[in-house]
Amino acid sequence: MNRVVWSFACFYLLEVPFLDGALASEVKRPGLGVDVISLNGKWQLMNSNSSVSLSAEVPGCVHTALQRQGFISDPYYRFNDLAYRWISLDSWTYTTLFSVPTHVRGKGKAVLVFEGVDTVSTISLNGVTIGKTDNMFRRYDFEVTGLLKDEENVLQVWIMSAVTYASQRSHAHTEYRVPPDCPPPVQKGECHVNFIRKAQSSFSWDWGPSFPTLGIWKGVRLEVFNSSRVLSYTTSPKYDSEHSSWNVEVELFFDVFVASKGLVHLSIPLLQSEAEFQLSLTPGQSKKSFVLQLNQSVSLWWPFGHGEQFLYYLTIDVNLEGGETFNADRMVAFRTVELVQEPIPSSPGLSFYFRINGKPIFLKGSNWIPVHAFQDQVTTDMITILLRSAQKANMNTLRVWGGGVYEQDIFYSLCDMYGIMIWQDFMFACALYPTEKDFIQTVREEVTQQVRRLKSHPSVVIWSGNNENEAAIATDWFNISVAARPLYVKDYVNLYVENIRDIVLQEDSTRPFLVSSPTNGVESEKEGWVAKDPYDPHYGDTHYYSYYKDCWDWTAFPRTRFASEYGFQSWPSLSTLSKVSVSSDWDFSSNFSAHRQHHEDGNQQMLKQAELHYILPNSTDPVQKYRDTIYITQVMQAQCVKIQTEFYRCSRSDIVEGKGHTMGTLYWQLNDIWQGPSWSSVEFGGKWKMLHYWATDFYAPILSAGVEDKGDLLIYGVSDSHSEKHNVKAKVKLHSWSSFNAVCSLESNVTKIKAGGSTLVFQHSISGLLMQCGNCTRRSCIVAFHLSSPEGQLISPHNHIFLSSPRYAEGLQKPNITFTVKDTGIVQNFFVTLHCSFPAVYVWLDVDNIPGHFDVNGFLMLSKKSTVIFGAWRPTTAEEITANLHITSLRDVY
C-alpha cells in the first residue's frame, strides 16, 4: 500500500556511504554447526469460520495480505479504518508446510524461532501445541526436538483478536480498575490497550487510525544443532578514566546442548587491537563476557553537527574444539554519555542536559512515531528518507516515543551513521498498567531482549521507562481517589522501577535511565518516583501544549530545562490527502475532514490559532479554499513552533526568575503514520511541510533570533559551537510592505557570541526604531535581520520578526508571482526563478506528487526576483515541474 509514494527514497540511499557494509554487520551469521531453515515466504491464512482463505506473506500481517489478494482495498482510503474493523475483531490462523532434510533432523536439538508475533497466539507443530505468545515486542524460541517428521511438517499459528484479548484481560482484573478503559470517542478506537503488550497506538491515537493488527510481523526459522548456538551478542565500548583508555566489552549469549570448550577471538583491525580468550560452555543458556583492551587512541563518535561519526569494525570469531565455528562482525563507536542533573547558580532545582564525550550538547530534534500502521510495509527507503530529512533539518536527536514500536535494526544503524542521537522510550504510554505476575514476566523478557538488541548502538543515548505515566498519576488524569492513589503509585514503582529500571541497570551501565517523560528526574526519585509536579520547569524535561493561547506570546512558554514535547497541528498537502479521498471530501466541514481529525476540536483549534494573526481563506472555489486552508494551517504551525523553539534556544544561557538553562528541544512530531491532520513536520510519504523547511533554519548551528520584550527589539545570537567564539554584527533592515526598497538599515557593534550559548547582540526600542527610520509603522513594515562577520560574511540564516499581526498589515498586496523552471545541469536539480510585483510573505512552492524538496520554502520574499532550487527524488523534467507547480503567498488566500 502506498509504496509508490516512497519510491523516491533511493535519492537518499545514494548519499549513504558504505551503507551495505554497515548493514551487513548487523546480520547474525549462522555458525557453530547450526542448520537454519527459513520459514519466511508464502503461508496460508484463514479466518475463524473459514469464510476467508488466502495466501499470505510472512513476515506480514492480515490487513496487508487481504489487500494484496484483493479482499480489501487500501485500508487508509477514506473511512476504511471503520469499514475494516471486522478484521481485527476476528481470529486468524497462519499455516505452512515444510520439510527437513534427514541429516538435519538427526541433530540433537531443534528450536523454532519467532522473531515477532503480533500478538496473542497459540502455536502448534504437527498437531502438538508448542507454545503461546502474548507480546509483540519479544522473540520466542520453542524447542521442537522429537516433533519433526520425515515427511511434511505442519506449522500453525492461531492468532487471537487483540481487541478481544485486551477486553478479556481487563474484565478479569476485578480487584481495581486500570485506566483508561477506552480512548476518547474522537479517536474512533478500541478499548483496554494497556492490557496487551502491543503497539499502544495500534488501538488508535490522536494522530492515527485504529488498526489493531494481527500477524507474524517478523521472521520465522528453524534452528537445528548438536552442541550449541549463539542467541545474540552485544558490544559495549567503555572508557576507563583512571587509565585514560578504552575497552570493548563483548557479551555472547549461548544456548548449549552439549558441553564444549573453545576459543573466542576479538579484533578491531583499524585499531590494531585483538585478543583471544578461553571459552567453556555447559548445558543451558548462559552469558559469556570478554573485554578487549585497545592498544591505541580512538576517534570519537559525535552527534551530528559536533564532529564525525567514526565507526570501527569489530570481528568476533568463536572456535570450538569440535571444529564448529561462529563468525560475526559489528560496527562499534566510542563515545561517552552523561545526563547531568546538578545545582545551577541563581536557580532552585537542578540542571538537565546531556554531556557527550565530556561536552555539553544542546539536543535539537523531534519525536518519532511508527512509520506505518502495518509494520510489514515499513521499508528501508521509508526510514532512510525520514532520517535524512531530520539530518537535513540540522537535527541531532529523535525520541522514539513510547506508544509505538521499538524500531528496526536498520533505523538504529542509520542513526549511528548519521549522528542522530536516540532517546529510547520503552513501549508504555498515557496509561496505567496491570502488574499481574504474567504481565510483569513478559515485560521483563521484552525489556531484556530490547536492551540487548539496542545497547550496541552509539546513537542510543538514554532509556526512558514510559511516556507521560508519571504525569498521569501526579496530575490525576484518571480521577483516582486520594485513598486509592498509593495503590497506583505502588504499581507504577513496581513496573517501571523495580522491574524495568532494575533490568536496564543490570544489562547496560553505559547510558542513563529515566523512569518517565516528562519527569523531574532525580527529584522525582526523591519524591517516591511520582513527583508532585512532573512539569516543574526547575527539573527534568517538560511536555507543553497550549492551543488556544496566542503562540506568538513567547512569555507564556515554560522556561524549562528541556522541552521534550511541544507542538501544533496542521493538515498535510492536498496531493497527500488526494490519495485517500475524493473531491467531495475536500472541505473543512466535510465528514472526511471530521473523521480524519482524531484530536478533540483539532480543526477548530488550528483555525482559531491561525485567525489570531491571519485572515482566513475566502476563495469562492471550494477546492481552492480547501487548498488555501491547508496552507494557512501549515503557516500557523511553522510560525508557532518556530517562535517556541527559538525561545528555548535563546534560553540556554539565561536564568530568569530562577528558570532557564534550556538544553534541549524535541518538537512533536517528525513523521506521520497516515494521511491526516497531525503535529508532524513531514507528511506520510515523505513530503516536507512548511515547518520542516523552517526547522533547517531554527535548528541552524548559529541562529539569529528576534523577540519583542517590553517595547524593545532584542536580537540574540545562539551558537552550538563548543569552543569557537564568533565575532558578529547584527544587520537589521526595515522593509515596507508596499516597496522592495528597505526603508532603513542598521547594524550593531561587533559582539562576541559565546560558544555553546546565547548572546544578546542587538537591542533597540521599537518606537525609537520606527521614529528613526521614518515612513514606517508597526503595521506597514517588517524587520528582517541576520548575523554577519565583521567583514560582512553571512553567519546565520536570514530571519525576520513581525511588529504586528499580518492580518493587520497595511500595504500588503497580492504579489502576482510568476515563475520559470530551468535545469541546473546537476542531475534532478532545477532552478525555479520567481518574479513578483510586491513583497510576499510565506511564499510556498508545491509540486504536488513530484517527490523532492526545495532548498528553501515558505519564505519571505523582499526582492522582485528570487531563485530557489528543487531537488527531485525521481527522474522528472522542467516541463513536468512547470505543469505541477503551485505557488501561494499569504496575500493570495484572501
HELIX and SHEET records of a PDB file:
HELIX    1   1 VAL A    4  ALA A    9  5                                   6    
HELIX    2   2 CYS A   10  LEU A   13  1                                   4    
HELIX    3   3 LEU A   19  ALA A   24  1                                   6    
HELIX    4   4 VAL A   62  ARG A   68  1                                   7    
HELIX    5   5 ASN A   80  ALA A   83  1                                   4    
HELIX    6   6 ARG A   85  LEU A   89  1                                   5    
HELIX    7   7 THR A  102  ARG A  105  1                                   4    
HELIX    8   8 ALA A  162  ALA A  172  1                                  11    
HELIX    9   9 PRO A  185  GLN A  187  5                                   3    
HELIX   10  10 VAL A  193  PHE A  195  5                                   3    
HELIX   11  11 GLN A  200  PHE A  203  5                                   4    
HELIX   12  12 PRO A  269  LEU A  271  5                                   3    
HELIX   13  13 GLN A  375  GLN A  377  5                                   3    
HELIX   14  14 THR A  380  LYS A  392  1                                  13    
HELIX   15  15 ASP A  409  TYR A  418  1                                  10    
HELIX   16  16 LYS A  437  LEU A  454  1                                  18    
HELIX   17  17 ASN A  469  ALA A  474  1                                   6    
HELIX   18  18 ARG A  485  TYR A  492  1                                   8    
HELIX   19  19 VAL A  493  ARG A  501  3                                   9    
HELIX   20  20 ASP A  502  GLU A  507  1                                   6    
HELIX   21  21 VAL A  522  LYS A  526  1                                   5    
HELIX   22  22 TRP A  554  ALA A  556  5                                   3    
HELIX   23  23 LEU A  574  LEU A  577  1                                   4    
HELIX   24  24 SER A  578  VAL A  580  5                                   3    
HELIX   25  25 SER A  583  ASP A  585  5                                   3    
HELIX   26  26 ASN A  591  ARG A  596  1                                   6    
HELIX   27  27 GLY A  602  GLU A  611  1                                  10    
HELIX   28  28 PRO A  622  CYS A  650  1                                  29    
HELIX   29  29 MET A  690  PHE A  698  1                                   9    
HELIX   30  30 ILE A  766  CYS A  773  1                                   8    
HELIX   31  31 PRO A  806  TYR A  808  5                                   3    
HELIX   32  32 ALA A  878  ASN A  884  1                                   7    
HELIX   33  33 LEU A  890  VAL A  893  5                                   4    
SHEET    1   A 4 ASP A  35  SER A  38  0                                        
SHEET    2   A 4 VAL A 220  PHE A 225 -1                                        
SHEET    3   A 4 LYS A 109  PHE A 114 -1                                        
SHEET    4   A 4 TYR A 140  GLU A 143 -1                                        
SHEET    1   B 6 SER A  53  VAL A  58  0                                        
SHEET    2   B 6 GLY A  41  ASN A  47 -1                                        
SHEET    3   B 6 TRP A  92  PHE A  98 -1                                        
SHEET    4   B 6 ASN A 153  ILE A 159 -1                                        
SHEET    5   B 6 VAL A 120  LEU A 125 -1                                        
SHEET    6   B 6 VAL A 128  ASP A 134 -1                                        
SHEET    1   C 3 SER A 228  ASP A 240  0                                        
SHEET    2   C 3 SER A 245  VAL A 256 -1                                        
SHEET    3   C 3 GLY A 284  GLN A 293 -1                                        
SHEET    1   D 4 SER A 273  LEU A 281  0                                        
SHEET    2   D 4 SER A 260  ILE A 268 -1                                        
SHEET    3   D 4 TYR A 312  LEU A 320 -1                                        
SHEET    4   D 4 THR A 325  VAL A 332 -1                                        
SHEET    1   E 3 VAL A 337  VAL A 340  0                                        
SHEET    2   E 3 TYR A 353  ILE A 356 -1                                        
SHEET    3   E 3 LYS A 359  ILE A 361 -1                                        
SHEET    1   F 6 PHE A 513  LEU A 514  0                                        
SHEET    2   F 6 VAL A 460  SER A 464  1                                        
SHEET    3   F 6 MET A 421  ASP A 425  1                                        
SHEET    4   F 6 THR A 397  VAL A 400  1                                        
SHEET    5   F 6 LEU A 363  TRP A 368  1                                        
SHEET    6   F 6 GLY A 664  TYR A 667  1                                        
SHEET    1   G 2 THR A 542  TYR A 544  0                                        
SHEET    2   G 2 ALA A 563  TYR A 566  1                                        
SHEET    1   H 2 ILE A 655  VAL A 656  0                                        
SHEET    2   H 2 LYS A 659  GLY A 660 -1                                        
SHEET    1   I 3 ILE A 702  ASP A 709  0                                        
SHEET    2   I 3 ASP A 712  SER A 719 -1                                        
SHEET    3   I 3 GLY A 757  SER A 765 -1                                        
SHEET    1   J 3 ALA A 742  GLU A 747  0                                        
SHEET    2   J 3 HIS A 726  SER A 736 -1                                        
SHEET    3   J 3 THR A 751  ILE A 753 -1                                        
SHEET    1   K 4 ALA A 742  GLU A 747  0                                        
SHEET    2   K 4 HIS A 726  SER A 736 -1                                        
SHEET    3   K 4 CYS A 781  SER A 788 -1                                        
SHEET    4   K 4 ASN A 799  PHE A 802 -1                                        
SHEET    1   L 4 THR A 818  ASP A 823  0                                        
SHEET    2   L 4 ASN A 829  HIS A 835 -1                                        
SHEET    3   L 4 LYS A 865  ALA A 872 -1                                        
SHEET    4   L 4 GLY A 852  PHE A 854 -1                                        
SHEET    1   M 3 PHE A 859  MET A 861  0                                        
SHEET    2   M 3 ALA A 840  ASP A 846 -1                                        
SHEET    3   M 3 HIS A 886  THR A 888 -1                                        
END                                                                             
